Amino acid sequence: MARRSSASSDRNGERPQLAVLEQLAAGRSYVQVAQALGLFPGMVESEIDNMRRKFGARSTHNLITMALTRGIAA
């Protein structure tokens, strides 16, 4: 799926994956993250799936824990 807005794809100079990860780490749902970043919910799911594969995370919870532990997400 395409992004809704190219301006929101790199909000505040952050890469979209990092922005998605930080939103999830703050306790937001996929739908809330999508609304906040101007993305479709399916795009958020794709970004998470890609990051899970990259980091070798077994779950979204595991991915967030890894990111927080490594200082990738605040």
Stockholm file with secondary structure:
# STOCKHOLM 1.0

chainA/1-74         MARRSSASSDRNGERPQLAVLEQLAAGRSYVQVAQALGLFPGMVESEIDNMRRKFGARSTHNLITMALTRGIAA
#=GR chainA/1-74 SS CCCSCTGGGGGGGCCHHHHHHHHHHTTCCHHHHHHHHTCCHHHHHHHHHHHHHHHTCSSHHHHHHHHHHTTSCC
#=GC SS_cons        CCCSCTGGGGGGGCCHHHHHHHHHHTTCCHHHHHHHHTCCHHHHHHHHHHHHHHHTCSSHHHHHHHHHHTTSCC
//
